[in-house]
Amino acid sequence: MKITKAKLKQIIMEELSAVLSEEDSPMEILGVHDISDSRTLIDAVRALMDEGGIGDDNSRTIRDWLSRRLQKEPGEALRAELVALRDDLMRAGGDIDREGRTSYERGRQRRQHYRDEAEVSSAPTGRMTTLQSLGIGE
């Protein structure tokens, strides 16, 4: 059976619209019309958390919105608020390790540890030859 380009395009568009209609929108979950403003997103998520209305199915979606907004946010104060809110959301959902840290906190601590180690250790001043790197020469 041959399928024309037009028929294939129609099938793809129907499937895409079906998938998109299944996904919850920010308006439905948070009760806001636009989450492009960080302050609006933060306030809406905080209000929903205070009400206890974030279920497991919505938690991941909201965390993804916070992460995407965090990447776009130029202001340091709002970035810090977004990070804290994302961590609070993960704690509320039980996404923590034995020490009570989220995966994002573990990553931040690990990166900070490497930065601290790099500052403390001194880099070799001279160049190493190939033989020295193999442990053969001086």
N, C-alpha and C positions, 0 to 999 in steps of 0.2 A: 504494500500500500504506500503510495506516494503522498507526502504532505507538502503542500505549497508553503512558500515563505510567509504568505499572509496568514494561513491557517496556524502555522507554528507560532507566529507572533501573537495571534489571538489567544492561543492556549497559554503561552507564557504570561501574557498580561492578566488573564483570568486567574492563574495560579498565584501570581504576585499579589493581586488585589485580595485574594482570599487569605494569604499569609499576613498581609499588612492589616487586614481588618481584625484578625485574631489577636494581634499584639495590642496591649493596653497602651493608651496614649498618656502623656503627662497630665492632660486635663482630667482624665478619668481617675488616675491614681492619686494625684496630688490636689486636684481641684483648682488648678491654675491653667491659664490659656497659653502662657509662654514661659519657657524655662531658659531663655537665652540670657537673662539677667541673673547673675550669681546671687544677688541678695534675695530675689524672688524665690529662687530654688532653695536656698538655705532656709528661709522663713517657712516655706511650704513643707519641707521635709521635717523641720523641727516641730511644727504644729502637728503633723501626722504622727510623729514619734510620741509626742506628749499625749495624744489621744490613744496611742497603742494600736493604731490602725495599719501597721506595716506587717504584712504576712510574709512567709517565706518566699512565695512566688514573686512578690513585688520587691522584696529586699534586694535581690540581685539586679533587677532593672534599675532601681533607684541608685544603687551603688555604681552602676555603669554610667548613669547620667552625671553623678558627682565626679567621677574620674574624668569623663570627657570635658566637663566644665572646668575642672581643675587644670587641665592641660591648656585651656584657652585663656584662663584668668591672668591678667597682667599684674593686678594689685596683690602685694604681699599679705596684707591683712585679710583679704577675702580668701586667698589661697590657704592661709593657716586655718581659717574657719571651715573651709571645705574639707581639708585634711582631717580636722578634729571631728567634723560631722560624719565623715565616712567611717572613721574608726569607731565612733559611738554607735553607728548603725550596725557595724559588724559585731560589736560586743553585744548589742541587744539581740542579734540573731544567733549568738553563740559561736561565731566564727573566730575562735581564739585558740591559742595553744596552751600548754600546761602552765606557762608563766603568765597567762592572761594577755598576751600580745596578739595583735592581728597580723596577718601576713604582710601588710604594708609597713607596720611598725618594725617587724623583724628585718625587712629589707632596708629601712632607713637606718636602723641600728648597725646592720652589717656594713653598709656603705660608710657610715660615720667611723666605724672601727678601722676600716681600710684607709680612710683619710688620715685618721690619727696616727696609724702605723707609718704611713708615708711621710708624715711630718717629722716623726721621731727618728726614723732610720735615715742614715746618710747614704746618698748614692755614691758609688765608686767614682773617683775623680778621673781616672785614666780610662782609656779604651782597652777592652779585652780582645786579645787575638783569638783566632779560631782555635789554636792549639790550647790556649788557656781555658777556653770554654769547654773543651773536651777533657780537661784535666791532665794534659800531656806536658805542656810547656810552662814556663814561668811567666 
